[in-house]
């Protein structure tokens, strides 16, 4: 859920898209790499596991922190 601005409007979509991009950079780079080391040659399984880890990580850990940190910018 995105926090609303003082006027009650949601932040612009491009700002949410930008924060999503920033939030995905590290997990998309590091999680599959770590899983490939644990499960070499298992591309499909690694992809499924990576997505299964990255989605909740973004939803419940990364995006809430980014939304709090960039709250002022999101409301402009």
C-alpha positions, 0 to 999 in steps of 0.5 A: 500500500502506498502512503497518500500525499497530504491532499489524499492523492497517491504519489505519481506512478513514475516515482513508485516505478523508480523506487521499485527499480531501485529496490529490485537492483540488489536482490535481482543481482545477488539472490539468483547468483547465490542460488546458482552457486547452491544449485548449479545447472538448475536454471528453472528451479533457481529462477522460481526460487529467486522470484519466490524470495524477491517478491515477498522481500520487496513487498514486506521489507524493501519497499516499506523502507524505501517509501519511508526514506523517500516519503518527502520526495514521494509527496512532492 
